[in-house]
Amino acid sequence: MQSGRARVGRWLLDFEPAEAKHLDPLTGWSGSGDTAGQVRLTFDDLDAAVAYADAAGIDYDVIRLGPSPLKLQAYADNFR
């Protein structure tokens, strides 16, 4: 596998959970009735994301992430 640079510079609108997750006693899976947690919207630039949030009446916080360092290694390094 290779570490690509696709979707670099994209902005993500991610919703905060409206309710806490609960544990299903039968299956042991966690779940909730909040379906907004399943929605992730991507935008090409910050202005488009802010414009959408303002038009939809969504409160938002802008979190800027720093560049993520790439760990470059060759396939042969797995056998040393």
C-alpha positions, 0 to 999 in steps of 0.5 A: 500500500502507498500513502497518497496525497488524495483529498489533502486540503479538504474540509470536513463537517462532522456532527457532535453526538446529541446523546450518549451511546448505550450498550445493547444487552443482547449483542454487546454492541454500542448504539444510539438513536442519534443518526446525525453522527453517521453524517460527514460532509466534505467541502473543497475549502473553508469558505464553502463549509462555513457558508453551508453551516451558516445557511443550515443554522449549524453551530461550528468550531473550526479545527485546523490540523497540522500536516501529518508526517509521512513514514516513508519506507520500502517494502523490503524494510518489512524483512529486516 
